[in-house]
């Protein structure tokens, strides 16, 4: 028999996860829903977000095609790495400018661009979390990725990386414009806009989007930042068995040691303090994981 969760070291954390898995066998299959945050939970978000690398790569291509684009203040700040300028402009405005690079593209075109970029990028996935996904799948869980990142970006790679189908990805959602059939017979089409539907997928919005887009309350959730707090609280408060897992980035040797924070709002207290206080299963990367990254990263 294959060893259960081989990258997880023996201890209280692994015991809590295994106990939940065993208890969940008594839960009706249709109620076995597990939601995972992506950045910092399934793959690394340091030294920078993978999606940001994709956007910056697209920005460089746009500047190569039209050098005058480099004069755009948001792009100029990114190119120079001027943190003061980036702070003054604000991440929201910079994100809007980067999103604008794809305005007017059809969904299939954007997906192809993401997959082309990722084909030349090593995805920094966490081996223990991939094992946990596999074990939950083996036990007939519906697996979902609930991310603050772009929905369509993650959907382009979720099946290949995590075995999670595109329709089970809930993220920050860009609105589309419907273009009716033209007089020449072309169309109808969908084209990306720069409008964000319902705001960034963090905090309470994550819970709302899980309900509106998935329609099922999870009994398991894993996250790592203040942006995941409400999702983890909601899962932990459900009828048992439930499990709320918080990944603590405390391994400076094999990853990066930091307390992850929400990207779009200020955390009232460190999320690791919240996790310990509320009795979540807090995963220490340094203590609980025998391996951090897969073979491609080690």
C-alpha positions in Angstrom: 0.0 0.0 0.0 1.3 3.5 -0.9 2.3 5.5 2.2 -0.3 8.1 3.2 0.9 11.7 2.8 4.6 10.7 2.7 5.9 14.4 2.7 4.1 15.1 6.0 6.2 14.4 9.1 4.6 12.5 12.0 3.1 14.8 14.6 -0.1 16.5 15.8 -0.7 18.3 12.4 -0.5 15.1 10.3 -2.6 13.3 12.9 -5.3 16.0 12.7 -5.4 15.7 8.9 -5.6 11.9 8.9 -8.3 11.9 11.6 -10.4 14.3 9.4 -9.8 12.2 6.4 -11.0 9.1 8.2 -14.0 10.9 9.7 -15.0 12.3 6.3 -15.6 8.8 5.0 -18.9 8.9 6.9 -20.0 12.1 5.1 -22.2 11.8 2.1 -20.2 12.2 -1.1 -22.1 15.2 -2.3 -21.1 17.0 0.9 -17.4 16.3 0.6 -16.2 19.6 -0.7 -12.6 20.9 -0.2 -11.5 24.5 -1.0 -7.8 25.5 -1.3 -6.4 28.9 -1.6 -3.7 29.0 -4.3 -0.9 31.6 -3.7 1.0 30.7 -0.6 -1.1 27.5 -0.1 -0.8 25.3 -3.2 2.2 27.2 -4.7 4.7 29.7 -3.5 3.9 33.5 -3.6 7.5 34.6 -2.8 9.6 36.2 -4.0 6.7 37.3 -6.3 3.3 36.0 -7.5 3.5 33.7 -10.5 0.6 35.7 -12.1 2.6 39.0 -11.6 5.4 37.4 -13.6 3.0 36.6 -16.3 1.7 40.2 -16.4 5.2 41.6 -16.4 6.2 39.3 -19.2 3.2 40.6 -21.2 4.1 44.2 -20.4 7.6 43.7 -21.7 6.2 42.2 -24.9 3.9 45.2 -25.3 6.8 47.6 -24.8 8.9 45.7 -27.3 6.0 46.2 -29.8 5.4 49.8 -28.8 8.4 51.4 -26.9 6.2 54.4 -26.0 4.2 52.1 -23.6 7.2 52.2 -21.3 6.4 55.9 -20.6 3.1 54.8 -18.8 3.8 55.7 -15.1 2.6 52.3 -13.9 4.9 50.4 -16.3 7.8 52.8 -15.8 7.7 52.1 -12.0 7.7 48.3 -12.6 10.5 48.5 -15.1 12.7 50.6 -12.8 11.8 48.6 -9.7 11.3 51.9 -7.9 9.4 50.8 -4.8 8.7 54.4 -3.7 7.0 55.1 -7.1 5.1 51.8 -6.9 3.9 52.6 -3.5 2.8 56.1 -4.6 1.0 54.8 -7.6 -0.6 52.0 -5.7 -0.9 48.3 -6.4 -4.6 48.7 -7.4 -3.7 51.1 -10.2 -0.8 49.0 -11.3 -2.9 45.9 -11.4 -5.5 47.8 -13.5 -2.9 48.9 -16.0 -1.5 45.3 -16.3 -5.0 43.9 -16.7 -5.6 46.4 -19.5 -2.9 44.6 -21.5 -5.4 41.9 -22.2 -8.5 44.0 -22.8 -10.5 42.9 -25.8 -9.0 39.4 -25.9 -11.3 36.4 -26.2 -11.2 33.8 -23.4 -9.5 31.2 -25.5 -6.8 33.6 -26.6 -6.1 34.6 -23.0 -6.0 30.9 -21.9 -3.5 30.1 -24.7 -1.2 33.0 -23.6 -1.2 31.7 -20.0 -0.4 28.2 -21.0 2.3 29.3 -23.3 3.9 31.3 -20.5 3.5 28.5 -17.9 5.1 26.0 -20.4 8.4 27.8 -19.8 7.9 28.4 -16.1 8.5 26.0 -13.2 5.4 26.1 -11.1 6.5 26.3 -7.5 4.0 23.9 -6.1 4.1 22.4 -2.6 4.6 18.6 -2.6 2.7 18.0 0.7 -0.4 19.9 -0.6 -0.4 18.0 -3.9 -0.4 14.8 -1.9 -3.3 16.1 0.2 -5.2 17.0 -3.0 -4.6 13.5 -4.3 -5.8 11.8 -1.0 -8.9 13.9 -0.9 -9.6 13.1 -4.5 -9.2 9.4 -3.7 -11.8 9.8 -1.0 -14.3 11.3 -3.5 -14.0 14.9 -2.5 -14.9 17.7 -4.9 -11.8 19.8 -5.1 -11.9 23.6 -5.6 -9.3 26.3 -5.8 -10.5 29.6 -4.2 -7.9 32.2 -5.0 -7.4 36.0 -4.8 -5.6 35.6 -8.2 -7.3 35.9 -11.5 -10.0 33.3 -12.2 -9.1 32.8 -15.8 -5.3 32.7 -15.1 -5.7 29.8 -12.6 -8.3 28.0 -14.7 -5.8 27.8 -17.5 -3.5 25.6 -15.4 -5.6 24.2 -12.6 -6.3 20.8 -14.3 -2.7 20.2 -15.2 -1.2 21.3 -11.9 -3.8 20.2 -9.4 -6.3 18.0 -11.2 -9.0 20.6 -10.5 -11.3 21.3 -13.4 -11.7 24.9 -14.6 -15.3 25.2 -13.4 -14.1 24.5 -9.8 -11.9 27.6 -9.7 -13.2 30.7 -7.9 -11.1 33.8 -8.1 -11.0 37.5 -8.9 -13.2 37.6 -11.9 -12.8 39.9 -14.9 -16.1 40.8 -16.7 -16.6 40.0 -20.3 -18.3 41.9 -23.0 -20.7 40.0 -25.4 -20.1 41.1 -29.0 -23.1 40.1 -31.2 -22.7 38.7 -34.7 -21.4 41.3 -37.1 -22.8 42.2 -40.5 -20.1 40.1 -42.1 -21.2 37.1 -40.2 -18.3 36.9 -37.7 -19.2 36.3 -34.1 -20.8 36.3 -31.6 -17.8 36.7 -29.3 -16.8 37.3 -25.7 -14.1 39.9 -25.0 -12.2 40.7 -21.8 -12.8 44.0 -20.1 -10.9 45.6 -17.3 -13.9 45.6 -14.9 -13.6 43.4 -11.8 -16.8 41.6 -10.9 -17.6 41.9 -7.2 -14.1 43.1 -6.2 -11.0 41.1 -5.4 -11.7 37.6 -4.1 -10.4 38.0 -0.6 -12.0 38.1 2.9 -15.8 37.8 3.1 -16.0 37.9 -0.7 -14.4 34.5 -0.9 -17.2 33.0 1.1 -19.9 34.8 -0.9 -18.2 33.6 -4.2 -18.0 30.0 -3.0 -21.7 30.0 -2.4 -22.7 31.9 -5.6 -20.3 30.0 -7.9 -20.1 26.6 -6.3 -23.3 26.4 -4.4 -21.9 24.0 -1.8 -20.4 24.7 1.7 -17.0 23.0 2.0 -16.1 20.9 5.0 -12.4 21.4 4.4 -10.5 24.6 3.6 -6.8 25.5 3.4 -5.3 28.9 3.3 -2.3 31.0 4.4 -3.2 34.6 4.7 -5.6 37.1 6.2 -7.5 37.0 2.9 -8.5 33.4 3.8 -9.7 34.1 7.3 -13.4 34.2 6.6 -13.3 31.1 4.5 -11.5 29.2 7.2 -13.9 30.5 9.9 -16.9 29.6 7.8 -15.7 26.0 7.3 -14.7 25.5 10.9 -18.1 26.6 12.0 -19.9 24.0 9.9 -21.4 20.7 11.0 -18.6 18.2 11.6 -16.4 16.7 10.6 -14.7 19.9 9.3 -11.1 21.0 9.1 -9.6 24.5 8.7 -5.9 24.3 7.7 -3.6 27.3 7.8 -0.1 27.1 6.2 2.5 29.0 8.3 5.5 30.1 6.2 8.1 29.7 9.0 10.9 27.9 7.0 13.6 30.4 6.0 15.9 27.7 4.9 13.8 25.9 2.3 11.3 28.7 1.4 10.8 32.2 2.9 9.9 33.0 6.5 7.0 35.5 6.7 3.5 36.0 8.0 1.3 36.2 4.9 -1.2 39.1 4.8 -4.2 40.0 2.7 -3.3 41.8 -0.5 -6.3 44.2 -0.6 -6.9 45.2 3.1 -5.1 45.5 6.4 -5.2 42.5 8.7 -6.5 43.3 12.2 -4.1 40.7 13.6 -1.5 38.2 12.3 -3.3 35.3 10.7 -1.1 32.8 12.5 -2.3 34.3 15.9 -5.9 34.0 14.6 -5.3 30.3 13.6 -3.9 29.3 17.0 -6.6 31.2 18.9 -9.5 29.7 17.0 -8.1 26.2 17.1 -7.3 25.7 13.4 -4.8 23.2 12.2 -1.7 25.4 11.7 0.9 23.8 9.5 4.5 24.6 10.2 6.5 24.3 7.0 9.7 23.9 9.0 8.3 21.3 11.4 5.5 19.4 9.5 6.9 19.1 6.0 9.6 16.6 5.1 9.7 18.1 1.6 8.5 21.6 0.6 8.8 21.7 -3.2 8.5 19.0 -5.7 11.5 17.5 -7.6 11.6 20.3 -10.1 12.4 22.8 -7.3 14.5 20.7 -5.0 
